[in-house]
Amino acid sequence: MTISKSSNIAIVGGGAFGLSTAFHLTEAGYTNISIYEQDDQIPPRYSAANDLNKIVRAEYEDLFWTELTIVSVIYHFSYLANVNPLIPQQAISAWKTPFYAPFFHQTGFVHCISGNASEEATATLSRFRAAADAHPQLKDHVLPFREDGDIQKRFWQYTGSFPGWSGYFNSFDGYAHSGAALTAAYREAQARGVRFFLGPQGAVSEIVYEKTPDGRRATGIKTGSGRFHAADLVIVAVGAAATKLVPEIGTQVVAKSWSVAHVHLSDQEVSALRGIPITYARDKKNGKYPS
């Protein structure tokens, strides 16, 4: 079936990918879009992107993931900036456009280990560094740390002792106020006519299909109350929960989580630390981080 600009499009999930998809579909001229979200608020509490902040970095342990990350970030954030999605530097340019700029801080990213780091941690950092050094758009942004005191020389807010610490600083990276960005995208999508079904009305229990000569085609979704909503195109954007609606992808989608702690700073501490880079100390030994 051919999808036209007026086709009925149903997006399941109101997190980062659901909102981004709706946002850019409206940019492309699509006018009949609905988002179904099981939470009663946007950003949804179930969304991994509904957080105070998220790291925005390009390098991963190998070039495949580095390229994939750069291209996917550009794909979702470059349309508004009217930039070419094949040029990696322009992903950051898109973050600096009026819509996204209030939420992005290009503070850079410090990736480091101590002299007591395990072989696993050392090898992992080396792969991250190699991925950044090998990429033509990233390598000029990478500054290595090789000696004691290198970190303090670059960032005066870092106090204390760093015996044997090494790693690198990548000025290409930074962080984004993730939850606030989702809120802005939600409001903009509403202003562009995207319909939102939240709570019990938006809790999708099933994708409805019809048989076709080529297999099957989605014809809409059904909510927990049993109500059917017809759609010409169904887009599932619910993260790892997608396996509940599309069991066939169960071997390809994996849920992961991290422990997160927030430290409440005084106004004076915030002022002193303002602008420091994201710091990732990968000092893992025997499954535990040193005290």
C-alpha positions as a Markdown table, in Angstrom:
| # | Residue | x | y | z |
|---|---|---|---|---|
| 1 | Met | 0.0 | 0.0 | 0.0 |
| 2 | Thr | 1.3 | 3.4 | -0.9 |
| 3 | Ile | 1.5 | 5.9 | 2.0 |
| 4 | Ser | 0.4 | 9.4 | 1.1 |
| 5 | Lys | 0.8 | 12.7 | 3.0 |
| 6 | Ser | -2.8 | 12.2 | 4.3 |
| 7 | Ser | -2.5 | 8.6 | 5.3 |
| 8 | Asn | -3.5 | 7.6 | 8.8 |
| 9 | Ile | -0.2 | 7.0 | 10.7 |
| 10 | Ala | -0.3 | 5.4 | 14.2 |
| 11 | Ile | 2.9 | 5.7 | 16.3 |
| 12 | Val | 3.0 | 3.5 | 19.4 |
| 13 | Gly | 5.2 | 5.1 | 22.1 |
| 14 | Gly | 5.6 | 8.7 | 23.1 |
| 15 | Gly | 9.3 | 8.7 | 24.0 |
| 16 | Ala | 12.3 | 9.9 | 22.1 |
| 17 | Phe | 11.8 | 7.8 | 18.9 |
| 18 | Gly | 8.0 | 8.2 | 18.9 |
| 19 | Leu | 8.1 | 12.0 | 19.3 |
| 20 | Ser | 11.0 | 12.4 | 16.9 |
| 21 | Thr | 9.3 | 10.3 | 14.3 |
| 22 | Ala | 6.1 | 12.3 | 14.5 |
| 23 | Phe | 8.0 | 15.6 | 14.6 |
| 24 | His | 9.9 | 14.8 | 11.3 |
| 25 | Leu | 6.9 | 13.3 | 9.6 |
| 26 | Thr | 5.1 | 16.7 | 10.1 |
| 27 | Glu | 8.2 | 18.4 | 8.7 |
| 28 | Ala | 7.9 | 16.2 | 5.6 |
| 29 | Gly | 4.2 | 17.2 | 5.1 |
| 30 | Tyr | 2.3 | 14.3 | 6.7 |
| 31 | Thr | -0.9 | 15.6 | 8.3 |
| 32 | Asn | -2.7 | 12.6 | 9.9 |
| 33 | Ile | -0.5 | 11.3 | 12.8 |
| 34 | Ser | -1.5 | 9.9 | 16.2 |
| 35 | Ile | 0.7 | 8.9 | 19.1 |
| 36 | Tyr | -0.5 | 6.2 | 21.5 |
| 37 | Glu | 1.3 | 6.2 | 24.9 |
| 38 | Gln | 0.4 | 4.0 | 27.9 |
| 39 | Asp | 1.5 | 6.7 | 30.5 |
| 40 | Asp | -0.7 | 9.6 | 31.2 |
| 41 | Gln | 2.0 | 12.2 | 30.6 |
| 42 | Ile | 4.6 | 13.2 | 28.1 |
| 43 | Pro | 7.5 | 12.7 | 28.5 |
| 44 | Pro | 6.4 | 9.2 | 29.7 |
| 45 | Arg | 7.8 | 7.9 | 32.9 |
| 46 | Tyr | 8.5 | 4.6 | 31.0 |
| 47 | Ser | 10.8 | 6.3 | 28.5 |
| 48 | Ala | 14.6 | 5.8 | 29.0 |
| 49 | Ala | 15.0 | 9.3 | 27.5 |
| 50 | Asn | 13.0 | 11.0 | 30.2 |
| 51 | Asp | 16.0 | 11.9 | 32.3 |
| 52 | Leu | 17.7 | 15.0 | 33.6 |
| 53 | Asn | 20.5 | 14.6 | 31.0 |
| 54 | Lys | 22.0 | 12.2 | 28.5 |
| 55 | Ile | 25.5 | 12.0 | 27.2 |
| 56 | Val | 25.8 | 12.9 | 23.5 |
| 57 | Arg | 28.9 | 11.1 | 22.2 |
| 58 | Ala | 29.9 | 9.7 | 18.9 |
| 59 | Glu | 32.7 | 7.2 | 19.6 |
| 60 | Tyr | 32.0 | 3.5 | 20.4 |
| 61 | Glu | 34.2 | 0.5 | 20.7 |
| 62 | Asp | 34.3 | -0.1 | 16.9 |
| 63 | Leu | 33.8 | 2.0 | 13.8 |
| 64 | Phe | 30.5 | 0.2 | 12.9 |
| 65 | Trp | 28.8 | 1.6 | 16.0 |
| 66 | Thr | 30.5 | 4.9 | 15.7 |
| 67 | Glu | 29.2 | 5.4 | 12.1 |
| 68 | Leu | 25.7 | 4.1 | 13.1 |
| 69 | Thr | 25.5 | 6.5 | 16.0 |
| 70 | Ile | 26.6 | 9.5 | 14.0 |
| 71 | Val | 24.2 | 8.7 | 11.1 |
| 72 | Ser | 21.2 | 7.9 | 13.4 |
| 73 | Val | 21.7 | 11.1 | 15.5 |
| 74 | Ile | 21.9 | 13.2 | 12.3 |
| 75 | Tyr | 18.8 | 11.5 | 10.8 |
| 76 | His | 16.7 | 12.4 | 13.8 |
| 77 | Phe | 18.0 | 15.9 | 14.4 |
| 78 | Ser | 19.2 | 17.3 | 11.1 |
| 79 | Tyr | 15.9 | 17.7 | 9.2 |
| 80 | Leu | 14.9 | 20.8 | 11.1 |
| 81 | Ala | 18.3 | 22.3 | 10.5 |
| 82 | Asn | 18.1 | 21.5 | 6.7 |
| 83 | Val | 21.5 | 19.9 | 6.7 |
| 84 | Asn | 22.9 | 16.9 | 4.7 |
| 85 | Pro | 22.5 | 13.7 | 6.8 |
| 86 | Leu | 25.7 | 12.3 | 5.3 |
| 87 | Ile | 28.0 | 14.8 | 7.0 |
| 88 | Pro | 28.7 | 13.9 | 10.7 |
| 89 | Gln | 29.8 | 17.3 | 11.9 |
| 90 | Gln | 26.3 | 18.7 | 11.1 |
| 91 | Ala | 24.7 | 16.6 | 13.7 |
| 92 | Ile | 26.2 | 19.0 | 16.3 |
| 93 | Ser | 25.1 | 21.9 | 14.0 |
| 94 | Ala | 21.6 | 20.6 | 14.2 |
| 95 | Trp | 21.8 | 20.5 | 18.1 |
| 96 | Lys | 22.8 | 24.2 | 17.8 |
| 97 | Thr | 19.7 | 25.3 | 15.9 |
| 98 | Pro | 17.2 | 27.5 | 17.8 |
| 99 | Phe | 14.9 | 24.5 | 18.6 |
| 100 | Tyr | 17.5 | 22.2 | 20.2 |
| 101 | Ala | 20.1 | 24.7 | 21.3 |
| 102 | Pro | 18.5 | 25.4 | 24.8 |
| 103 | Phe | 19.0 | 21.7 | 25.6 |
| 104 | Phe | 22.5 | 21.0 | 24.3 |
| 105 | His | 25.9 | 21.6 | 26.0 |
| 106 | Gln | 29.0 | 20.8 | 24.0 |
| 107 | Thr | 31.2 | 20.4 | 27.1 |
| 108 | Gly | 33.3 | 17.5 | 25.7 |
| 109 | Phe | 33.8 | 14.0 | 27.1 |
| 110 | Val | 36.6 | 12.7 | 29.3 |
| 111 | His | 37.1 | 8.9 | 29.1 |
| 112 | Cys | 39.8 | 7.8 | 31.6 |
| 113 | Ile | 41.1 | 5.0 | 33.8 |
| 114 | Ser | 43.6 | 4.9 | 36.7 |
| 115 | Gly | 46.8 | 3.0 | 36.9 |
| 116 | Asn | 45.0 | 0.3 | 38.8 |
| 117 | Ala | 42.4 | -0.4 | 36.1 |
| 118 | Ser | 41.7 | -3.9 | 35.0 |
| 119 | Glu | 42.9 | -5.3 | 31.7 |
| 120 | Glu | 39.2 | -5.3 | 30.6 |
| 121 | Ala | 38.7 | -1.6 | 31.4 |
| 122 | Thr | 42.0 | -0.7 | 29.7 |
| 123 | Ala | 41.2 | -2.6 | 26.6 |
| 124 | Thr | 37.7 | -1.1 | 26.4 |
| 125 | Leu | 39.0 | 2.4 | 26.7 |
| 126 | Ser | 41.6 | 1.7 | 24.0 |
| 127 | Arg | 38.9 | 0.5 | 21.6 |
| 128 | Phe | 36.8 | 3.6 | 22.2 |
| 129 | Arg | 39.9 | 5.8 | 21.6 |
| 130 | Ala | 40.8 | 3.9 | 18.5 |
| 131 | Ala | 37.3 | 4.4 | 17.1 |
| 132 | Ala | 37.5 | 8.1 | 17.6 |
| 133 | Asp | 41.1 | 8.4 | 16.3 |
| 134 | Ala | 40.2 | 6.5 | 13.1 |
| 135 | His | 37.2 | 8.6 | 12.2 |
| 136 | Pro | 38.0 | 11.5 | 10.0 |
| 137 | Gln | 35.4 | 13.8 | 11.6 |
| 138 | Leu | 36.4 | 12.9 | 15.2 |
| 139 | Lys | 40.1 | 12.5 | 15.3 |
| 140 | Asp | 40.9 | 16.3 | 15.4 |
| 141 | His | 38.8 | 16.6 | 18.5 |
| 142 | Val | 40.6 | 14.0 | 20.6 |
| 143 | Leu | 43.2 | 15.1 | 23.1 |
| 144 | Pro | 45.1 | 12.2 | 24.9 |
| 145 | Phe | 46.0 | 12.2 | 28.7 |
| 146 | Arg | 49.3 | 10.4 | 29.3 |
| 147 | Glu | 50.9 | 11.8 | 32.4 |
| 148 | Asp | 49.9 | 12.5 | 36.0 |
| 149 | Gly | 48.4 | 16.0 | 36.2 |
| 150 | Asp | 47.3 | 16.2 | 32.5 |
| 151 | Ile | 43.7 | 16.2 | 33.5 |
| 152 | Gln | 44.2 | 19.1 | 36.0 |
| 153 | Lys | 46.2 | 21.1 | 33.4 |
| 154 | Arg | 43.2 | 20.9 | 31.0 |
| 155 | Phe | 40.4 | 21.4 | 33.6 |
| 156 | Trp | 41.1 | 23.5 | 36.6 |
| 157 | Gln | 38.0 | 22.3 | 38.5 |
| 158 | Tyr | 39.5 | 18.8 | 38.8 |
| 159 | Thr | 41.3 | 18.7 | 42.2 |
| 160 | Gly | 43.0 | 15.9 | 44.1 |
| 161 | Ser | 45.4 | 13.3 | 42.9 |
| 162 | Phe | 45.2 | 11.3 | 39.7 |
| 163 | Pro | 48.2 | 8.8 | 40.0 |
| 164 | Gly | 48.7 | 6.9 | 36.9 |
| 165 | Trp | 45.5 | 8.1 | 35.2 |
| 166 | Ser | 45.3 | 8.1 | 31.4 |
| 167 | Gly | 42.7 | 8.4 | 28.7 |
| 168 | Tyr | 41.5 | 11.1 | 26.4 |
| 169 | Phe | 39.2 | 14.2 | 26.0 |
| 170 | Asn | 36.9 | 14.4 | 23.0 |
| 171 | Ser | 35.6 | 18.0 | 22.5 |
| 172 | Phe | 33.1 | 16.8 | 19.9 |
| 173 | Asp | 30.8 | 15.3 | 22.6 |
| 174 | Gly | 28.6 | 16.8 | 25.3 |
| 175 | Tyr | 25.3 | 16.3 | 27.0 |
| 176 | Ala | 21.6 | 17.2 | 26.4 |
| 177 | His | 18.8 | 18.0 | 28.8 |
| 178 | Ser | 16.9 | 15.0 | 27.6 |
| 179 | Gly | 13.6 | 15.3 | 29.4 |
| 180 | Ala | 13.3 | 19.0 | 28.6 |
| 181 | Ala | 14.0 | 18.2 | 24.9 |
| 182 | Leu | 11.2 | 15.7 | 24.9 |
| 183 | Thr | 8.8 | 18.2 | 26.4 |
| 184 | Ala | 9.7 | 20.7 | 23.7 |
| 185 | Ala | 9.2 | 18.1 | 21.0 |
| 186 | Tyr | 5.8 | 17.2 | 22.5 |
| 187 | Arg | 4.5 | 20.7 | 22.5 |
| 188 | Glu | 5.7 | 21.3 | 19.0 |
| 189 | Ala | 4.1 | 18.1 | 17.7 |
| 190 | Gln | 0.8 | 19.2 | 19.3 |
| 191 | Ala | 1.1 | 22.6 | 17.7 |
| 192 | Arg | 1.5 | 20.8 | 14.3 |
| 193 | Gly | -1.6 | 18.8 | 14.8 |
| 194 | Val | -0.3 | 15.5 | 16.0 |
| 195 | Arg | -3.0 | 13.7 | 18.1 |
| 196 | Phe | -2.1 | 12.1 | 21.5 |
| 197 | Phe | -3.9 | 9.3 | 23.2 |
| 198 | Leu | -2.5 | 8.9 | 26.7 |
| 199 | Gly | -3.1 | 6.5 | 29.7 |
| 200 | Pro | -5.8 | 3.8 | 29.2 |
| 201 | Gln | -6.8 | 5.3 | 25.8 |
| 202 | Gly | -3.2 | 5.0 | 24.6 |
| 203 | Ala | -2.2 | 1.7 | 26.1 |
| 204 | Val | -1.8 | -0.5 | 23.0 |
| 205 | Ser | -2.4 | -4.2 | 23.6 |
| 206 | Glu | -2.2 | -5.5 | 20.0 |
| 207 | Ile | -1.3 | -4.7 | 16.4 |
| 208 | Val | -4.1 | -5.8 | 14.1 |
| 209 | Tyr | -3.2 | -7.4 | 10.8 |
| 210 | Glu | -4.9 | -8.5 | 7.6 |
| 211 | Lys | -3.7 | -11.2 | 5.3 |
| 212 | Thr | -2.2 | -10.2 | 1.9 |
| 213 | Pro | -0.8 | -12.1 | -1.0 |
| 214 | Asp | 2.7 | -11.2 | 0.3 |
| 215 | Gly | 2.0 | -12.2 | 3.9 |
| 216 | Arg | 0.3 | -9.7 | 6.2 |
| 217 | Arg | -0.2 | -6.0 | 6.6 |
| 218 | Ala | -1.0 | -3.9 | 9.7 |
| 219 | Thr | -4.4 | -2.3 | 9.6 |
| 220 | Gly | -4.3 | -0.6 | 13.0 |
| 221 | Ile | -4.0 | -1.1 | 16.7 |
| 222 | Lys | -6.2 | -2.2 | 19.6 |
| 223 | Thr | -6.0 | -0.7 | 23.0 |
| 224 | Gly | -6.4 | -2.5 | 26.4 |
| 225 | Ser | -10.1 | -1.5 | 26.5 |
| 226 | Gly | -10.6 | -3.4 | 23.2 |
| 227 | Arg | -11.1 | -0.4 | 21.0 |
| 228 | Phe | -9.8 | -0.6 | 17.5 |
| 229 | His | -8.0 | 2.3 | 15.9 |
| 230 | Ala | -7.5 | 1.9 | 12.1 |
| 231 | Ala | -4.2 | 3.0 | 10.5 |
| 232 | Asp | -2.6 | 2.8 | 7.1 |
| 233 | Leu | 0.8 | 2.6 | 8.8 |
| 234 | Val | 1.7 | 1.5 | 12.3 |
| 235 | Ile | 5.1 | 2.5 | 13.7 |
| 236 | Val | 6.2 | 0.8 | 17.0 |
| 237 | Ala | 8.6 | 3.0 | 19.0 |
| 238 | Val | 8.5 | 1.5 | 22.5 |
| 239 | Gly | 12.1 | 0.4 | 23.0 |
| 240 | Ala | 12.6 | -3.1 | 24.5 |
| 241 | Ala | 8.8 | -3.4 | 25.1 |
| 242 | Ala | 8.4 | -3.8 | 21.4 |
| 243 | Thr | 8.7 | -7.6 | 21.8 |
| 244 | Lys | 5.3 | -7.6 | 23.5 |
| 245 | Leu | 3.7 | -6.2 | 20.3 |
| 246 | Val | 6.1 | -7.7 | 17.7 |
| 247 | Pro | 7.3 | -11.0 | 19.2 |
| 248 | Glu | 9.3 | -11.8 | 16.1 |
| 249 | Ile | 12.0 | -9.3 | 17.1 |
| 250 | Gly | 12.5 | -10.9 | 20.5 |
| 251 | Thr | 16.0 | -12.1 | 19.6 |
| 252 | Gln | 17.1 | -8.7 | 18.4 |
| 253 | Val | 15.9 | -6.4 | 21.1 |
| 254 | Val | 17.5 | -6.5 | 24.6 |
| 255 | Ala | 16.6 | -4.5 | 27.6 |
| 256 | Lys | 19.5 | -3.0 | 29.7 |
| 257 | Ser | 19.7 | -0.8 | 32.7 |
| 258 | Trp | 22.2 | 1.2 | 34.7 |
| 259 | Ser | 22.3 | 2.4 | 38.3 |
| 260 | Val | 22.2 | 6.2 | 38.5 |
| 261 | Ala | 22.9 | 8.5 | 41.5 |
| 262 | His | 22.3 | 12.2 | 41.5 |
| 263 | Val | 24.2 | 14.6 | 43.8 |
| 264 | His | 22.4 | 17.8 | 44.9 |
| 265 | Leu | 24.9 | 20.7 | 44.5 |
| 266 | Ser | 24.8 | 24.1 | 46.2 |
| 267 | Asp | 24.5 | 27.2 | 43.9 |
| 268 | Gln | 28.2 | 27.9 | 44.7 |
| 269 | Glu | 29.2 | 24.4 | 43.6 |
| 270 | Val | 27.2 | 24.6 | 40.4 |
| 271 | Ser | 28.9 | 27.9 | 39.5 |
| 272 | Ala | 32.4 | 26.4 | 40.2 |
| 273 | Leu | 31.7 | 23.3 | 38.2 |
| 274 | Arg | 29.9 | 24.8 | 35.3 |
| 275 | Gly | 31.3 | 23.8 | 31.9 |
| 276 | Ile | 33.3 | 20.8 | 33.1 |
| 277 | Pro | 33.2 | 17.9 | 30.6 |
| 278 | Ile | 31.2 | 14.7 | 31.0 |
| 279 | Thr | 33.6 | 12.4 | 32.8 |
| 280 | Tyr | 33.5 | 8.6 | 32.4 |
| 281 | Ala | 36.0 | 6.8 | 34.8 |
| 282 | Arg | 36.0 | 3.3 | 33.6 |
| 283 | Asp | 38.1 | 1.9 | 36.5 |
| 284 | Lys | 36.5 | -1.5 | 36.9 |
| 285 | Lys | 38.3 | -4.4 | 38.7 |
| 286 | Asn | 36.8 | -7.8 | 39.5 |
| 287 | Gly | 33.4 | -6.6 | 38.7 |
| 288 | Lys | 33.5 | -3.7 | 41.2 |
| 289 | Tyr | 34.6 | -0.1 | 41.0 |
| 290 | Pro | 37.3 | 1.0 | 43.5 |
| 291 | Ser | 36.4 | 3.1 | 46.5 |
